[in-house]
């Protein structure tokens, strides 16, 4: 970064050039009337200002590169320590690759970025959260999704879960009932290049009927009961994973596969999710 700056100085300030005795462009040029002492004085006064202008640019670029490396390191440690380690059995290579590549810190509020790769859920505003990284990986793996699949997500939240899915399947449809969150997630997903994610502001309880059926459905908010519209929109043989239970009571994460038009929920993990507000009054 500094080499072009030095070359520029050689042109505009020959004090840097040992073959030139005065501060002009050339010894015979219009500045040659200035004595050598004055040239050195001018240069000594201007040099700090010139470096003050150029060095912050170089430092800023270095800081960004260093920050990127730091995020990459934190993300790798997250996968090794929280998802592959601690006796947690996430082994799907596509899920692990997605968790390693999606920048989780881009989906959390600025005030929370220092904790973006911590082993915990984080608040994202409006009473909502971004799920613990392990839970995101666990739920994604349980879908057994294939590259050609179309997946419906209920509860976009920050958009992070949709981004993970987008690395694994062909299309992701995601619905968020909180308008501000839905718009922010859509903006972040677009900014980060997730072009295979379709977003919608609306009541996730009713699903996305015009785009159904879906190969898999993932729900990231807890209703009191499994919504029938979502079961109807699941393909035969498709899988759904969903937390069910009251907001302040016991919740379980249920996995189910559709067979002959019906599902048999199997509890796979005790959890704590925010409630599905769209089902109110049903």
C-alpha positions in Angstrom: 0.0 0.0 0.0 2.9 2.4 0.8 4.9 1.7 -2.3 2.6 3.7 -4.7 2.6 6.5 -2.1 6.4 6.7 -2.1 6.5 6.7 -5.9 4.1 9.6 -5.9 6.2 11.5 -3.4 9.2 11.1 -5.8 7.2 12.9 -8.4 5.7 15.7 -6.3 8.5 16.2 -3.8 12.0 15.6 -5.1 13.4 16.1 -1.6 13.0 12.3 -1.6 15.1 12.1 -4.8 18.9 12.2 -4.1 19.6 13.6 -7.5 17.6 16.7 -6.9 18.8 19.5 -4.6 15.7 21.6 -4.4 12.1 21.1 -3.8 10.9 21.8 -7.3 9.8 19.4 -10.1 13.2 19.8 -11.6 16.3 21.9 -10.8 15.5 24.2 -13.7 11.8 24.3 -13.1 9.6 27.0 -11.7 10.2 25.9 -8.1 14.0 25.9 -8.4 14.1 29.4 -7.1 13.3 28.1 -3.6 16.4 27.4 -1.6 17.0 23.8 -0.5 16.4 24.7 3.2 12.9 25.9 2.5 12.2 22.7 0.6 13.2 20.6 3.5 11.1 22.8 5.8 8.0 22.4 3.6 8.5 18.6 3.5 9.0 18.3 7.2 5.7 20.2 7.8 3.8 18.2 5.2 5.1 14.7 5.8 3.0 14.1 8.9 -0.1 15.3 7.2 0.5 13.1 4.2 1.1 10.0 6.3 -2.0 10.9 8.4 -4.0 10.7 5.2 -2.6 7.5 3.8 -1.9 5.3 6.8 -5.5 5.0 8.1 -6.5 3.6 4.7 -3.8 0.9 4.9 -4.6 0.2 8.6 -8.3 0.1 7.9 -7.8 -2.5 5.1 -5.5 -4.5 7.4 -8.1 -4.4 10.2 -10.8 -5.7 7.9 -8.6 -8.6 6.7 -7.7 -9.4 10.3 -11.4 -9.2 11.4 -12.4 -11.6 8.6 -9.7 -14.1 9.7 -10.9 -13.7 13.3 -14.6 -14.5 12.3 -13.4 -17.5 10.3 -11.4 -18.8 13.3 -14.4 -18.3 15.6 -16.7 -20.1 13.2 -14.3 -23.1 12.9 -14.0 -23.3 16.7 -17.8 -23.2 16.9 -18.1 -26.2 14.7 -15.3 -28.2 16.3 -16.2 -27.5 19.9 -20.0 -27.1 19.9 -21.2 -29.3 17.0 -18.6 -32.0 16.4 -17.5 -32.0 20.0 -19.1 -32.2 23.5 -20.5 -35.7 22.5 -22.8 -34.1 20.0 -23.2 -36.4 17.0 -23.6 -34.1 14.0 -21.9 -35.9 11.2 -23.6 -34.9 7.9 -20.7 -33.4 5.9 -23.1 -31.0 4.1 -24.5 -29.7 7.3 -21.0 -29.2 8.8 -19.8 -27.5 5.6 -22.8 -25.1 5.8 -22.1 -24.3 9.4 -18.5 -23.6 8.6 -19.3 -21.3 5.7 -22.3 -19.2 6.7 -21.3 -16.0 8.6 -23.5 -16.2 11.7 -22.2 -12.8 12.8 -23.9 -11.2 9.8 -27.3 -12.4 11.2 -27.1 -10.9 14.7 -27.5 -7.3 15.9 -24.3 -5.3 16.1 -24.5 -5.3 19.9 -24.5 -9.1 19.9 -21.7 -9.8 17.4 -19.1 -10.5 19.9 -21.2 -13.5 21.0 -22.2 -14.6 17.5 -20.4 -17.9 17.7 -21.1 -18.7 21.4 -22.9 -21.9 22.4 -26.2 -20.1 23.1 -29.3 -18.5 21.6 -29.1 -14.7 21.2 -31.8 -12.0 21.2 -32.5 -10.4 17.8 -35.2 -8.0 18.9 -39.0 -8.0 19.0 -38.9 -10.8 21.6 -37.3 -13.2 19.2 -34.0 -15.1 19.2 -31.4 -16.7 16.8 -31.2 -20.4 17.8 -28.1 -22.0 19.4 -25.7 -23.2 16.7 -26.0 -26.8 17.7 -29.8 -26.7 17.5 -29.6 -25.2 14.0 -27.3 -28.0 13.0 -29.3 -30.7 14.7 -32.6 -29.7 13.2 -31.1 -29.4 9.7 -29.5 -32.8 9.9 -32.7 -34.5 11.0 -34.4 -33.4 7.8 -32.2 -35.7 5.7 -32.5 -33.1 2.9 -31.3 -33.8 -0.6 -29.7 -31.2 -3.0 -32.8 -31.1 -5.2 -35.3 -30.6 -2.2 -37.6 -27.7 -1.6 -37.9 -26.8 2.1 -40.4 -24.7 4.0 -39.2 -22.8 7.1 -41.7 -21.3 9.6 -40.1 -18.5 11.6 -37.4 -16.8 9.5 -36.2 -14.8 12.5 -32.7 -13.5 11.7 -32.5 -15.6 8.4 -29.6 -17.7 9.7 -31.4 -21.0 9.6 -32.6 -20.3 6.0 -29.1 -19.5 5.0 -27.8 -22.8 6.3 -30.6 -24.7 4.5 -29.8 -22.7 1.3 -26.4 -24.2 1.2 -27.8 -27.7 1.2 -31.1 -27.7 -0.8 -32.4 -26.3 -4.1 -35.0 -23.9 -2.7 -36.0 -22.5 0.7 -39.3 -20.8 1.4 -39.4 -19.0 4.7 -42.2 -17.1 6.5 -41.8 -14.5 9.3 -44.8 -13.0 11.1 -42.8 -10.0 12.6 -42.6 -7.6 9.7 -39.4 -5.8 10.8 -37.6 -9.1 11.3 -38.8 -10.5 8.0 -37.7 -7.4 6.0 -34.3 -7.4 7.7 -33.7 -11.1 7.1 -34.7 -10.7 3.5 -32.3 -7.8 3.1 -29.4 -9.7 4.8 -30.0 -12.9 2.7 -30.0 -10.9 -0.5 -26.9 -8.9 0.5 -25.0 -12.1 1.3 -26.0 -13.7 -2.0 -28.6 -16.3 -0.9 -30.6 -16.2 -4.1 -32.4 -19.5 -3.6 -34.3 -18.2 -0.6 -37.9 -16.9 -1.0 -39.2 -14.8 2.0 -42.7 -13.8 3.0 -44.2 -11.8 5.8 -47.2 -13.7 7.2 -48.7 -16.2 9.5 -46.6 -19.3 9.4 -49.4 -21.5 10.9 -51.1 -21.6 7.5 -47.8 -22.4 5.6 -47.3 -21.5 2.0 -50.0 -23.4 0.2 -49.4 -22.2 -3.4 -45.8 -23.4 -3.3 -46.7 -26.8 -1.6 -45.9 -29.6 -1.4 -42.5 -29.5 0.3 -39.9 -32.2 0.7 -39.3 -31.0 4.3 -40.7 -28.5 6.8 -38.7 -27.0 9.6 -40.4 -24.9 12.3 -38.4 -22.6 14.6 -41.2 -21.4 16.9 -43.4 -23.5 19.2 -47.1 -24.0 18.7 -49.2 -25.8 21.3 -50.1 -28.4 18.7 -48.9 -29.5 15.3 -50.5 -27.2 12.7 -52.6 -29.3 10.3 -52.0 -27.0 7.3 -48.3 -27.8 7.6 -48.9 -31.6 7.6 -51.1 -31.1 4.5 -48.3 -29.3 2.8 -45.7 -31.9 3.5 -44.9 -34.4 0.7 -45.6 -38.0 1.1 -42.5 -39.4 2.7 -41.3 -35.9 3.7 -40.0 -35.0 7.1 -41.0 -32.2 9.5 -39.2 -31.1 12.6 -41.0 -28.8 15.0 -40.9 -27.8 18.7 -44.3 -28.2 20.5 -45.4 -27.0 23.9 -46.5 -24.0 25.9 -44.2 -21.0 26.2 -43.5 -21.4 29.9 -44.0 -25.2 30.1 -42.3 -28.3 28.8 -41.4 -28.2 25.1 -40.1 -31.1 23.0 -38.6 -31.1 19.5 -40.6 -33.6 17.4 -39.5 -35.3 14.3 -42.1 -36.9 12.0 -42.3 -38.5 8.5 -45.5 -38.4 6.5 -46.8 -41.9 5.6 -50.2 -42.5 4.0 -51.1 -38.9 4.6 -50.4 -39.1 8.4 -47.6 -38.3 10.7 -46.4 -39.9 13.9 -44.5 -37.4 16.0 -41.4 -38.7 17.9 -39.8 -36.6 20.6 -36.1 -36.2 19.9 -34.9 -33.4 22.2 -36.2 -31.2 25.1 -36.0 -27.6 23.9 -37.1 -24.0 24.6 -38.4 -22.0 21.7 -40.3 -18.7 21.4 -44.0 -19.3 20.9 -45.7 -19.4 17.5 -47.8 -16.3 17.7 -49.7 -16.8 14.4 -51.8 -19.6 15.8 -53.4 -17.3 18.5 -57.2 -17.7 18.6 -57.3 -20.9 16.5 
